[in-house]
Amino acid sequence: MQPVRALALAILACLPALAAGAAPQAAGEARKVLRYASQDDPQTLDPHAANLLSSSRVTANVYEALVWRDKAWKVIPWLATSWSQPDGRTWRFKLREGVRFHDGATLTADDVVFSAERALSPLSQMRVALQGVERAVKVDALTVDFAMREANPALLAHLTQFRIMNKAWAVKNGAAAPQDYKAREDTFASRHANGTGAFMVTERQPDVRTVLAAHKDWWGRRAGMDEGNLSEVVMLPIKSNATRVAALLSGEVDFLIDPPTQDVARLRADPGIRVIEGGELRVQYVAFDVFRDDLLHGKANGKNPFKDLRVRQAVAHAIDAEAIRAKVMRGFSKPVGSILVPGVQGYSADADRRLPYDREKARKLLAEAGYAGGFEVTLDAGNVQPAADIAQAVAAMLSQVGIRVRTNIVPQASYFPKIEKHDTSFYVLSWGAGVTADALYTMQALLHTPGKAGEGDFNLGRWSNARVDELVGRMRVERDMARRDAYARDALLVAARELPLVTIHQPLIPWAMRKKVSATVSPVNTLYFYRARMD
Amino acid sequence: MIAFVVRRLLQGVFVMLVVGFIAFSLFNFVGDPVSLMLPPEATQADRQEMRVSLGLDKPFHVQFATFVANATQGNFGISLRLGRPVSTLLVERLPATLELAIAAAVLGLFVGIPLGVFTALKRDSWTSRAILTTSLIGVSLPNFLIGIFLILIFAVWLGVLPSFGRGDTVMVGPWSTGLLTTSGLRALILPSVTLAFFPLTLVMRLVRSEMLEVLRTDYIKFARARGLTDNAVNFGHALKNTLVPVITITGLQLGGIIAFAIITETVFQWPGMGLLFIQAVQFADIPVMAAYLCLIGLIFVVINLVVDILYYVVDPRLRLDRGGAGGH
């Protein structure tokens, strides 16, 4: 037995030595290091290559825009100190003086012009941030004109997402174009960054960690914009839900941006952890194919029942959003009746009304429409939560009124190509308005008749209403905000009456953190490190 | 011997072609990467241009031939998710997976064999029974659950070991190792124990049953009659004769450990190839998936070959039987 015992002893002898390394480091008392964990690793650090939340959660802290938002989500001056519209086709921005990039270079109009070209290039996914802009022109070292291709009254809201790079740095490192898959090589800017933001990237190991350090020479510190006290942020991707929660419970990380909703109750019960929540500018909905004359996926005697308003109303009456809130979302949602939620410019409470949950009414409407015996249809959803669970719940609810729903849940990578080809009769989708927080962005994509210039891009049921098209068209050029909001309200009222889609709820975002961290939830589900504090 | 090795090599090449073909054709069904790479408002012309530049417009057999030709040179193209050459990514991730797999295999062998011997010799003691009962957990509980239990106990409750990641790593030439830092070693414990659980119990049970078999044979009785010490009998004679099946199982398990490290790596956010693969699946990152499957296929083929050759080394009876059919 000697070898066994010797081995066992050897293992035991090693344990204390290894455990000794577990003692928390007390040395860096003055340094406030936030260990931040999320499910996804940023795909790229390039501010123009991807319009993805996982990436913008980093780039929004590293790069900055001409205008930005305060805590109340109002647009405020940022890298630009003032702006004007000398004529109907031009916006003129005055740049802030003495803004430094992380490498020490000073921000000039050349950088803005360069970044605009880059963001408007064909490989950019951030063209939406410059909607309506033809090109940027340098006027003097600190003045830039944006020449408009078409008017965009919500330009400032869009510009909050237009992040500015340093021209000399990008050119020197061969990153003058956003990540180019065709070049078949690593793009420097996807793994390095040089912005003007409050934090700079000091280490980037994809799928392992991204380390940001406070930018000592950040202009915002001098201008009194700094509300935080962090000296370093270590961003860690932890894919597995259970492990991510365990890491917070054990104190190995300080902050979870995406705690799994099923664990929130447990996290709340822990005395060392704080959970806060806020509304995301996003709406979950189901929508119908109202274009085809027969049902593509389903059986309804050669007709498309969704062309009948009464059937759409029946679906709305049959969906119990309150039950979905309680059971599927575990309380983390707010049932809504409009595709815009409070906080989005153009929201109106008048149009935010959902049809009450009423099964009897639904059955009666179906019978009136000639579907007393119900019909069969396939409901498509992507394989992500909560969409997949919502699809299951909606299917069960509709079967109660006689609509036999088969759910077809496919991987996200196949789901979008499928529905974008209009290969669906009935689908679950969510739409985030946080990018611009303006009605036009959402209404143009979801309610306008699909057209050549990108309007109706996500109106995948191809609903068409001349009145709504006209109102959206007016919103695009109207400069008077009150009048513009009235157009939005009228269009939303038409949509609420005609029901091309049935809204379910607005998700609420929970964030979990150790008690020593303080932060507030932003409507785009991003933590701005210059606003976070640690005791 | 040489003919045998050559035959095995040819079989290996065939297996690799089949693996490559299956991997390649499966991936036509996971989704359209082009739609993920381009902005939603991209036009049909943009999409078509991207397809052409990626070679996705060519017929299936041409795409496959190009794939094989490139793959043999280690060129699997560029990751659609991370925008970097797949071969670079795999080389970066390989050390993490191999260190984890080897740690698990070593743990499995060096704990499994002694435990197997112990339970065979003291088959009626309550310790043996306790070990055997516990080992049932090892074979019946899924890997990820064991991992989560270990995290709960050692990271959340006791707070002595990290729950995720690989700790600090040091570069030794092109190889990033976590074996030279304290935090790296501490991070290795939980994942390697998790991954070792199944092979450990397998090795233990195998050694135990083989030992029980061998201990009944005449030459062991004779050895005892000659008055040899217990250690000499048990380890010098009995254990040695149980090793052939153990080598087979260990070899196959090593392949299995590397392949199934996917789950352990996901649970512990271990930055190895398995984690890379899982993320590639979600993004329909075809080049990474294809390269990973081919690499795993290659590892299995190589391990099987090595195991077959080891038989010749360990078992003199096979060496005498030269004319015999290849393998077993």
Boltz contact constraints between the chains, C-beta under 6 A:
constraints:
  - contact:
      token1: [A, 4]
      token2: [B, 114]
      max_distance: 6.0
  - contact:
      token1: [A, 4]
      token2: [B, 118]
      max_distance: 6.0
  - contact:
      token1: [A, 18]
      token2: [B, 186]
      max_distance: 6.0
  - contact:
      token1: [A, 19]
      token2: [B, 160]
      max_distance: 6.0
  - contact:
      token1: [A, 21]
      token2: [B, 182]
      max_distance: 6.0
  - contact:
      token1: [A, 21]
      token2: [B, 186]
      max_distance: 6.0
  - contact:
      token1: [A, 22]
      token2: [B, 160]
      max_distance: 6.0
  - contact:
      token1: [A, 125]
      token2: [B, 39]
      max_distance: 6.0
  - contact:
      token1: [A, 179]
      token2: [B, 83]
      max_distance: 6.0
  - contact:
      token1: [A, 181]
      token2: [B, 37]
      max_distance: 6.0
  - contact:
      token1: [A, 182]
      token2: [B, 53]
      max_distance: 6.0
  - contact:
      token1: [A, 184]
      token2: [B, 78]
      max_distance: 6.0
  - contact:
      token1: [A, 186]
      token2: [B, 84]
      max_distance: 6.0
  - contact:
      token1: [A, 190]
      token2: [B, 83]
      max_distance: 6.0
  - contact:
      token1: [A, 206]
      token2: [B, 82]
      max_distance: 6.0
  - contact:
      token1: [A, 207]
      token2: [B, 271]
      max_distance: 6.0
  - contact:
      token1: [A, 208]
      token2: [B, 271]
      max_distance: 6.0
  - contact:
      token1: [A, 238]
      token2: [B, 164]
      max_distance: 6.0
  - contact:
      token1: [A, 238]
      token2: [B, 269]
      max_distance: 6.0
  - contact:
      token1: [A, 239]
      token2: [B, 266]
      max_distance: 6.0
  - contact:
      token1: [A, 240]
      token2: [B, 266]
      max_distance: 6.0
  - contact:
      token1: [A, 240]
      token2: [B, 267]
      max_distance: 6.0
  - contact:
      token1: [A, 242]
      token2: [B, 148]
      max_distance: 6.0
  - contact:
      token1: [A, 243]
      token2: [B, 163]
      max_distance: 6.0
  - contact:
      token1: [A, 243]
      token2: [B, 164]
      max_distance: 6.0
  - contact:
      token1: [A, 243]
      token2: [B, 267]
      max_distance: 6.0
  - contact:
      token1: [A, 246]
      token2: [B, 151]
      max_distance: 6.0
  - contact:
      token1: [A, 246]
      token2: [B, 155]
      max_distance: 6.0
  - contact:
      token1: [A, 246]
      token2: [B, 156]
      max_distance: 6.0
  - contact:
      token1: [A, 246]
      token2: [B, 163]
      max_distance: 6.0
  - contact:
      token1: [A, 247]
      token2: [B, 163]
      max_distance: 6.0
  - contact:
      token1: [A, 247]
      token2: [B, 164]
      max_distance: 6.0
  - contact:
      token1: [A, 249]
      token2: [B, 156]
      max_distance: 6.0
  - contact:
      token1: [A, 250]
      token2: [B, 155]
      max_distance: 6.0
  - contact:
      token1: [A, 250]
      token2: [B, 156]
      max_distance: 6.0
  - contact:
      token1: [A, 250]
      token2: [B, 159]
      max_distance: 6.0
  - contact:
      token1: [A, 250]
      token2: [B, 163]
      max_distance: 6.0
  - contact:
      token1: [A, 413]
      token2: [B, 31]
      max_distance: 6.0
  - contact:
      token1: [A, 413]
      token2: [B, 284]
      max_distance: 6.0
  - contact:
      token1: [A, 414]
      token2: [B, 31]
      max_distance: 6.0
  - contact:
      token1: [A, 416]
      token2: [B, 35]
      max_distance: 6.0
  - contact:
      token1: [A, 417]
      token2: [B, 32]
      max_distance: 6.0
  - contact:
      token1: [A, 417]
      token2: [B, 35]
      max_distance: 6.0
  - contact:
      token1: [A, 454]
      token2: [B, 41]
      max_distance: 6.0
